[in-house]
Amino acid sequence: MRLILSERNLVGVLFVLVLITFALAHEDSKKMERVYTGVTSSTPSKYVWVAPLPDNKVQSTVIPEKLPSVSSE
């Protein structure tokens, strides 16, 4: 008579359980990533939308290292 829970069958069952656990964890992590990156479904989100930054068209301002000295004579 064969044992149902032999060592070989137990390893197979544990392997399948680990695969199922990782598959479920991967799906949950994809859902969490969608929430954090702002990809939402058709329902409105409770998170505040932040406008994107403008393109790199920022004018640079030259700041002198030393202010010119004013002599009072």
C-alpha positions as MATLAB code, in Angstrom:
seq = 'MRLILSERNLVGVLFVLVLITFALAHEDSKKMERVYTGVTSSTPSKYVWVAPLPDNKVQSTVIPEKLPSVSSE';
ca = [
       0.000    0.000    0.000;
       1.380    3.423   -0.994;
       1.493    6.324    1.382;
      -0.455    9.358    0.183;
       1.831   11.808    2.022;
       5.184   10.396    1.068;
       8.192   12.706    1.011;
       8.021   13.071   -2.767;
       4.331   14.010   -2.768;
       4.833   16.418    0.116;
       7.583   18.229   -1.827;
       5.308   18.467   -4.860;
       2.426   19.900   -2.818;
       4.708   22.450   -1.138;
       6.135   23.487   -4.510;
       2.648   24.088   -5.918;
       1.700   26.098   -2.810;
       4.805   28.272   -3.201;
       3.977   28.923   -6.877;
       0.415   29.914   -5.990;
       1.636   32.198   -3.190;
       4.123   33.983   -5.456;
       1.536   34.372   -8.220;
      -0.921   35.996   -5.790;
       1.798   38.236   -4.332;
       2.796   39.339   -7.845;
      -0.787   40.308   -8.686;
      -1.075   42.295   -5.441;
       2.197   44.092   -6.088;
       1.003   45.076   -9.585;
      -2.194   46.503   -8.052;
      -0.186   48.472   -5.482;
       2.149   49.784   -8.195;
      -0.842   51.067  -10.171;
      -2.038   52.966   -7.104;
       1.368   54.535   -6.421;
       2.130   55.475  -10.031;
      -1.237   57.074  -10.606;
      -2.617   54.648  -13.159;
      -6.249   54.517  -12.170;
      -9.384   52.943  -13.472;
     -12.485   54.839  -14.540;
     -13.448   55.546  -10.936;
     -12.171   58.820   -9.486;
      -9.277   58.524   -7.119;
      -9.105   59.942   -3.635;
      -5.478   60.922   -4.234;
      -4.547   64.432   -5.306;
      -3.354   64.826   -8.884;
      -0.103   66.755   -9.237;
       0.558   68.651  -12.444;
       3.678   67.548  -14.316;
       6.729   69.741  -14.193;
       7.315   72.021  -17.183;
       9.894   71.100  -19.772;
      13.503   72.062  -19.179;
      12.892   75.613  -20.388;
      13.913   77.256  -17.151;
      15.820   80.477  -17.543;
      19.061   80.422  -15.685;
      19.886   83.382  -13.529;
      23.463   84.528  -13.205;
      24.328   85.375   -9.635;
      27.558   87.326   -9.260;
      30.038   85.929   -6.824;
      30.775   89.352   -5.363;
      28.669   92.426   -5.424;
      30.477   95.465   -6.795;
      31.719   97.667   -4.023;
      30.392  101.185   -3.809;
      32.886  103.678   -2.587;
      31.575  106.722   -0.811;
      34.038  109.517   -1.433;
];
